């Protein structure tokens, strides 16, 4: 499999993973992360609640993961738009 094919299939999986959305009354439509990511965030929350890690550290880790996922999602969208225009 070529490098381009691997990147495109990964981007397709990312878009399919975040295709689930929930309507939240005051926020509007919100993307729901996959179950494994929800478990990860819940684990961070439990560690912070039990004071195994400090809550600011848990927030920084969570924000970093959310930003990384958002970046990858934007990258997948850009690849899709580039392929459509080609």
N, C-alpha and C positions, 0 to 999 in steps of 0.2 A: 504494500500500500504506500502510495506516495505521501510526502509531507503535506501537500495541499489537501489531499483527500482526508488525511487524519484530522487536520484542523477543521475542515468543513463538517465532518461527521461529529466532532466534538462540539462545534457551534450548534449544530442541529439538536444534539442531545440537551444542551443548555437551554435552548428555546423551549423544547418540549417539557423540560423539567419545571420551568417556571410558568407554564401555561395555565395553571390552576389559579383562579382569582376568587376573592370573596368581597362582597359588597358590605362595607362598614358604614353605618349611618352617617357619621360626621366627617369621615375621611374619604369616602368614595370607594372606588375599586382598588383593592390591595392584592398584590401577588402573594401567594402562599408558598413558602419554601417546602422542599421535599421533606418527608418524615425524618430522614437521617440528620438533616440540618436542624430541624426543630428539636430533636433529641440532644444535639450538641449544645444548642442555646439553653435548653432546659438544664443540662448538666452544669453549664457555667453558672446559671442562676442558683442551682443547689449548692455549688461550691461557695458562691458568694454568701448565700444565706447561712451556711454553716461556718462561715468565716475561715474557710480553708484558704481562700484568696480574698483580697480586698475588693470591694465593689467597684472602685474606679478601674482596677485592672480588668475585671470582668466586662465592664462597659467598653474599654479600649479594645479588648480582644473581639468582642461582638461587633463593634463598629468597623474594625478592620476586615472582618470576614464579610460583613454586609457590603462594604465598599468594593472589596475584591469581586464578589459575586455580581454586583451592579456593573462593574467594569467589564467583566466577561460577557454579561448579557448585552451590553452596548456594543461590544466587539462583534458578537454574533449577529446583531442587527445590522451593523455596518457591512459585514461580509455578505449578508443576504441582499442588501440593497445594491451592493456592487455587482453581485451575480445577476440581479434582475436587469440592471442597466446594460450589461454586457451583451 
